[in-house]
């Protein structure tokens, strides 16, 4: 496993979540694609699905639903990324 690539994947995952908090669907999709590409352990596969769902809501001109935010929180599991999801939600 390449630790540097995994750190880059984590940083990209953070960027995706932050982009959703700014209602930036394109930025979120680009960042999560980078996260998945650099992920060495499969940690961000579920996050990608959740980001795509939330981004599609934004692209439809709707706010991100509570259910989509919950899916994002579930996808990252407990820890710092879940805190970032909660921070970005509000």
N, C-alpha and C positions, 0 to 999 in steps of 0.2 A: 504494500500500500504506500502511496506517495502522500505523505503528510501535508506537503505544501498544496497539492491539488485539493485535498479534503478541506483545508482551511479556506481555500478560494471558493469551494462549493458552499461552505457555511456562510461566508461573506455574501455570496450571491443570493443565498436563501434569505438572509437578513434584508438585502436590497429589495427582493421581491415583496416581502411583507411590508416594508416601508413604502414601496411604490403603491401598494393597494391602499394604504392609509392616506396617501395623497390623491387617491382616485386616478392613478396613472396605470391604466390597463396594459398599455404597450410596454412600459418599463417593467411592470411586474412579469409579463410573459417572457421578455428578454432575459431578465435576471434569473427566473426559475429555470429557463432552458440552460443557462450557464451552470446553475447549481447541479442540475441532473447530469450534464455533460462531464463535470469535474468530480462528481460524487464517486468515491471509490468503494463505498460500502452499501449503497442502495438506501441511504438514509432519507433521501428527498423525493422519492417516487410518489408517495402519497401527497406530499406538499404540492407537487406539480399539478396533480388532479384538482386539488383544492384551489390553487391559484387560478387555473384555467376557468373554473366555475365562477369565482369571484370576478375575474376580468371580463367574462362574458356578460355578467350582470351590468358592470360599468359600461361596456360597449353598447348595451341595449338602452342606455340612458337611465338606468335604475341604480339606486344605492346598493351597496353590498348588503345582502340580507343577514339577519342574525344567524340563520342556519349555515350560511356560507362561512361566516366568521367562526362559528363553532367547528365546522369541518376543518378550517385552517388550524385551529387550536388543537384539535384531535390529531391532525396529520403530523404536527411537530412534536407532540407529546410533552410531558412535563419538562421544564427547564427554561433556559434563557429565551429560546425562540417563542415559547408559549407566552412569556411575559411581553415580548415584542408584539405578538399578535394582539394581546389585550390592550397594550398601549396604542397600537395603530387603530384598533377598533374604535377607540374613544376620541 
